[in-house]
Amino acid sequence: MYNRFMRSPFAALLILLAALPAPAGEALREQSKVLAASLDDRCLAAQVIMTGIDGRGSLGSAMADILKDVPAGALMLFKYNLNTSKEEVRVLLSDCSEFIGELAGIPPFIAVDHEGGSVHRFGAGVEKLPPALHWEEEARSLGREAALAELGKTAGRSAREIRDLGVNLNLAPVAEILNDDNRAFLDDRSFGADAEFTAAASAVFVKAMEEAGVGCVAKHFPGNSAADPHSARSVIADSRDTVDAMAAPFAVLAGGSLAGIMVSHVLIPARDPSSIASLSPAVMGDWLRGEMGFEGFILADDFSMAGASVRELSPEAAAVASLAAGADMVMAWPGNLRSLHREILSAMKQGRLPRERLREAAARIIAAKLALGIVKSE
């Protein structure tokens, strides 16, 4: 179980590695609650959405019109947005941040998957990080301390580069422990099979990013099986003790300065036999919030994935159900942004998604933005 892991001698080192200030101190948490309460329903419902944008180099008029209706709390960038010069990227991200900031009063997260290896969204001229598994190999050849030190330098250098471009949220690291079941899906995106090294490497990565002003969202809590959730339902049928041990790196990160955790669409019968993790109060509330004490924001993975399919729910309805179950932010593609926003507003008016639940979610998001300097504290 992760409780035994947390009491191990090496765990003390891990906690030190993760020991930045919490995502937001009490004063910032109180300020975030005030800001969340000041949002009208339109902006409140938008604050809990992460969306992609069309095009590159500039914010097109069609996308601008969508964002005028739904000033999303976070924008997620892909290769088609970023495969251009650094100056064009810098202008695009600055324009997007200013545009939404003026509409909502709160600038958005500008997010990207910057894991390393094959998960690299930028064009030429932006450093490509090694895949996460590279650092396990470095630990074998250089020793753990030397490998972790080099990881910190590399991640810090990369964080400063992407922060200069306007990125302030990294949907990384993958904090899952590599095993025979998930290897086909994760490949080299994990730091390896050793739980302690995976936790240590994840903590070093997060700390280096945050010191440069880039928040991190560790993923995919609590793990995945061999099935790729983009195309099939993922199930982890192990015992509760085994599942807890699998989630040990997340337990370490949850007690530190981590801005967010992405919850997967995996079904874990040992924790909740009826709902996937992204729809489960038992997983997000009882386990992640209660047992692990996580205070950052919870991001649900994309509900358009086949693995998230729920027979009686559309992707928009599933996203609303996820918010009601404890997620603080959900994803939408640009073409679905208005429909998801309408679904959230409708659920709030009908009482299926209490306004206080949305305010709580928005406050956690805003608290992370305050801690990272995206929103200026008073």
C-alpha positions in Angstrom: 0.0 0.0 0.0 1.1 3.6 -0.5 1.0 4.2 3.2 3.9 1.8 3.7 5.7 3.4 0.7 5.3 6.8 2.3 7.0 5.5 5.5 10.0 4.1 3.7 13.4 5.9 4.2 13.5 6.9 0.5 10.0 8.6 0.9 11.5 11.2 3.1 13.7 12.3 0.2 10.7 12.3 -2.1 8.8 14.6 0.2 11.8 17.0 0.4 11.9 17.0 -3.4 8.3 17.9 -3.6 8.4 20.4 -0.8 7.6 23.6 -2.5 4.8 25.7 -0.9 1.3 24.4 -1.4 -0.4 25.4 -4.6 -2.0 28.3 -2.7 -1.7 29.5 0.9 -4.7 30.4 3.0 -4.7 34.0 1.9 -4.6 33.0 -1.8 -7.3 30.4 -1.3 -9.6 33.0 0.3 -8.9 35.4 -2.5 -9.7 32.7 -5.1 -13.0 32.1 -3.4 -13.9 35.8 -3.6 -12.9 35.9 -7.3 -14.9 32.7 -8.0 -18.0 34.2 -6.2 -17.7 37.4 -8.3 -18.1 35.5 -11.6 -21.4 35.6 -13.4 -22.9 32.3 -14.5 -21.5 32.6 -18.1 -17.9 33.1 -16.9 -18.3 30.7 -14.0 -19.3 27.9 -16.4 -16.5 28.8 -18.7 -13.8 28.9 -16.1 -14.1 25.1 -15.5 -13.5 24.2 -19.2 -10.3 23.5 -21.1 -10.5 23.7 -24.8 -8.3 23.6 -27.9 -8.2 26.4 -30.4 -8.1 26.3 -34.2 -5.3 27.6 -36.4 -1.8 28.9 -35.7 0.0 32.3 -35.7 -3.2 34.2 -34.8 -6.6 33.7 -33.2 -9.0 33.4 -36.1 -12.3 35.2 -36.2 -14.4 32.1 -35.9 -12.5 30.9 -32.8 -12.6 34.4 -31.4 -16.4 34.4 -31.7 -16.6 31.1 -29.9 -14.4 32.4 -27.0 -16.5 35.6 -26.8 -19.4 33.3 -25.9 -17.3 31.0 -23.8 -14.2 32.6 -22.3 -12.6 29.2 -21.3 -10.5 28.9 -18.2 -7.8 27.0 -20.0 -6.6 26.7 -23.6 -4.8 23.5 -24.7 -2.3 23.8 -27.6 -1.4 21.0 -30.1 1.2 20.5 -32.8 -1.0 22.3 -35.4 -1.0 25.4 -33.2 2.7 25.4 -32.4 4.5 24.1 -35.4 5.7 27.6 -36.4 8.4 30.1 -35.3 8.9 30.9 -31.7 7.9 34.5 -32.3 4.6 33.5 -33.9 3.9 31.2 -31.0 4.7 33.9 -28.5 2.4 36.4 -30.2 -0.5 33.8 -30.5 -0.3 32.8 -26.9 -0.1 36.4 -25.7 -3.1 37.4 -27.8 -5.1 34.5 -26.5 -4.3 35.2 -22.9 -5.1 38.9 -23.3 -8.3 38.2 -25.2 -9.8 35.9 -22.6 -8.4 38.0 -19.7 -10.3 41.0 -21.0 -13.5 39.0 -21.5 -13.6 37.1 -18.2 -11.4 39.2 -15.9 -9.2 36.1 -15.3 -6.5 35.0 -17.8 -6.6 31.4 -18.9 -4.1 28.6 -18.4 -2.1 28.2 -21.6 -1.5 24.4 -21.5 0.5 21.9 -23.5 1.5 18.3 -23.3 5.3 18.7 -22.8 6.3 15.3 -21.5 9.3 14.6 -23.8 10.0 11.9 -26.3 7.2 11.4 -28.8 4.9 13.8 -26.8 6.4 17.0 -28.2 4.0 19.7 -29.6 6.4 22.4 -30.6 8.1 23.0 -33.9 11.8 23.5 -34.7 13.8 25.6 -32.3 12.1 24.5 -29.0 14.0 21.9 -27.0 12.6 18.4 -27.2 12.9 16.7 -23.8 14.0 13.0 -23.6 11.3 10.5 -23.0 10.6 9.9 -19.3 12.0 6.4 -19.5 15.3 7.8 -20.4 15.8 8.9 -16.8 15.5 5.4 -15.5 18.3 4.4 -17.9 20.3 7.3 -16.7 19.8 6.3 -13.1 21.2 2.8 -13.9 24.3 4.3 -15.5 24.9 7.5 -13.5 23.2 6.6 -10.2 19.9 7.9 -9.0 21.0 11.2 -7.4 23.0 12.2 -10.5 20.1 11.2 -12.8 17.6 13.2 -10.8 19.9 16.2 -10.7 20.3 16.1 -14.5 16.5 15.7 -14.9 16.0 18.8 -12.8 18.4 20.9 -14.9 16.9 19.7 -18.1 13.3 20.2 -17.0 14.1 23.6 -15.6 15.8 24.8 -18.8 12.9 23.6 -20.9 10.4 25.2 -18.5 12.0 28.6 -18.8 11.9 28.3 -22.6 8.2 27.4 -22.8 7.3 29.9 -20.2 9.0 32.6 -22.3 6.7 31.6 -25.1 3.6 32.0 -22.9 2.9 28.5 -21.7 2.0 28.4 -18.0 0.6 24.9 -17.6 2.3 21.6 -18.5 0.0 18.5 -18.7 2.9 16.4 -17.4 4.5 14.4 -15.9 3.1 10.9 -16.4 3.3 9.7 -12.8 2.2 6.1 -13.5 4.4 3.2 -12.6 5.3 1.1 -15.7 4.1 -2.5 -15.5 3.4 -5.4 -17.8 -0.2 -4.4 -18.1 0.1 -0.7 -19.1 3.4 -1.0 -21.0 1.7 -1.3 -24.4 -0.1 2.0 -23.8 2.5 4.0 -21.9 5.6 2.8 -23.6 8.4 5.2 -22.7 6.1 7.9 -21.3 6.6 6.6 -17.7 9.7 7.1 -15.5 9.8 3.3 -15.1 8.8 0.3 -13.1 10.3 1.4 -9.8 7.7 3.2 -7.7 10.2 5.2 -5.6 12.2 6.4 -8.6 9.0 7.3 -10.5 7.8 9.3 -7.6 11.2 11.0 -7.1 11.5 11.8 -10.9 8.0 13.2 -11.0 8.6 15.4 -8.0 11.9 16.7 -9.5 10.1 17.4 -12.8 7.3 19.3 -11.1 9.6 21.3 -8.9 11.8 22.4 -11.8 8.7 23.4 -13.9 7.1 25.3 -11.1 10.3 27.2 -10.2 10.1 28.6 -13.8 6.4 29.6 -13.4 4.9 26.6 -15.2 2.4 24.6 -13.3 2.1 20.8 -13.7 -0.8 18.4 -14.1 0.3 14.9 -13.2 -1.4 12.1 -15.1 -3.2 9.8 -15.4 -4.6 9.1 -11.9 -4.6 6.4 -10.7 -3.3 4.6 -13.7 -4.2 2.7 -16.9 -4.3 -0.8 -18.2 -3.2 -2.1 -21.5 -6.2 -0.7 -23.3 -5.7 2.8 -24.8 -8.5 4.9 -23.4 -8.7 6.8 -26.6 -10.2 3.7 -28.3 -11.3 1.2 -25.6 -12.5 0.9 -22.0 -9.6 0.5 -19.5 -10.1 -1.7 -16.5 -7.8 -2.3 -13.6 -9.1 -5.4 -11.8 -6.4 -5.7 -9.1 -6.9 -5.7 -5.3 -7.2 -2.5 -3.3 -3.7 -2.9 -1.9 -2.3 -3.4 -5.4 -4.2 -0.4 -6.7 -3.0 1.8 -3.8 0.6 0.7 -4.4 0.2 1.6 -8.1 -0.9 5.1 -7.1 2.0 5.7 -4.7 3.7 8.4 -6.8 0.5 10.4 -6.9 0.3 10.2 -3.2 3.7 11.8 -2.9 2.9 14.6 -5.4 -0.6 15.2 -3.8 1.1 16.3 -0.6 3.4 18.8 -2.4 3.0 21.8 -4.6 1.4 20.2 -7.6 -1.2 22.4 -9.4 -3.4 19.7 -10.8 -4.0 16.0 -11.3 -5.6 14.5 -14.4 -8.0 11.7 -13.7 -8.3 8.9 -16.2 -11.3 7.1 -17.5 -10.2 3.8 -16.0 -12.6 1.5 -14.1 -11.3 0.4 -10.8 -13.7 -2.1 -9.2 -11.6 -2.2 -5.9 -12.4 1.5 -5.4 -15.7 1.9 -7.3 -17.3 -1.1 -9.1 -19.8 1.0 -11.0 -18.2 4.3 -12.2 -15.0 5.1 -14.1 -12.5 7.2 -12.1 -13.5 10.5 -13.9 -17.1 10.0 -12.8 -16.5 8.6 -9.4 -16.9 10.5 -6.1 -15.2 7.6 -4.4 -12.0 8.0 -6.5 -11.9 11.8 -6.8 -13.4 12.7 -3.4 -12.7 9.9 -0.9 -9.4 8.7 -2.3 -7.7 11.7 -4.0 -9.1 14.4 -1.8 -9.7 12.5 1.4 -7.0 9.9 1.8 -4.3 11.7 -0.2 -5.2 15.2 0.9 -4.9 16.7 -2.5 -5.8 20.4 -2.6 -5.1 21.3 -6.2 -7.5 21.1 -9.1 -8.7 17.9 -10.7 -8.8 17.7 -14.4 -10.9 15.0 -16.1 -9.5 13.6 -19.3 -11.4 14.1 -22.6 -14.9 12.6 -22.6 -14.9 12.2 -26.4 -12.5 9.2 -25.9 -14.1 5.8 -26.6 -12.9 4.7 -23.2 -15.1 7.3 -21.5 -18.2 6.3 -23.3 -21.2 6.0 -21.0 -24.2 4.5 -22.8 -26.8 6.9 -21.4 -24.7 10.1 -21.5 -23.4 12.3 -24.3 -19.8 13.6 -23.9 -21.2 16.9 -22.7 -23.5 15.2 -20.1 -20.7 13.0 -19.0 -18.5 16.1 -18.5 -21.2 17.7 -16.3 -21.5 14.5 -14.3 -17.8 14.6 -13.8 -17.9 18.1 -12.4 -20.8 17.0 -10.1 -18.7 14.0 -8.9 -15.7 16.1 -8.0 -13.7 17.1 -11.1 -12.8 20.8 -11.2 -12.1 21.1 -15.0 -13.3 19.3 -18.1 -12.1 19.3 -21.7 -13.9 20.2 -24.9 -12.9 20.5 -28.5 -13.7 23.9 -30.1 -16.7 22.6 -32.1 -18.2 21.3 -28.8 -17.3 24.2 -26.6 -20.6 26.1 -26.9 -22.7 22.9 -26.4 -20.7 21.9 -23.3 -21.1 25.4 -21.9 -24.9 25.3 -22.4 -25.0 21.9 -20.8 -23.2 23.2 -17.7 -25.5 26.3 -17.5 -28.6 24.1 -17.9 -27.4 21.7 -15.2 -26.7 24.6 -12.8 -30.1 26.1 -13.4 -31.9 22.8 -12.9 -29.9 22.0 -9.7 -28.1 18.9 -11.2 -24.8 20.8 -10.8 -25.0 23.1 -7.8 -23.6 26.6 -8.2 -21.6 26.1 -5.1 -19.9 23.0 -6.6 -18.9 25.1 -9.6 -17.7 27.9 -7.4 -15.6 25.5 -5.5 -14.1 24.1 -8.7 -13.4 27.6 -10.1 -11.8 28.6 -6.8 -9.3 25.8 -7.0 -8.5 26.7 -10.6 -8.1 30.4 -9.7 -6.0 29.5 -6.6 -3.5 27.8 -8.9 -3.5 30.8 -11.2 -2.8 33.1 -8.3 0.0 30.8 -7.1 1.6 30.8 -10.5 1.2 34.6 -11.0 -1.3 34.2 -13.9 -3.8 36.1 -11.8 -2.2 38.9 -9.8 -2.9 38.7 -6.1 -4.1 41.7 -4.2 
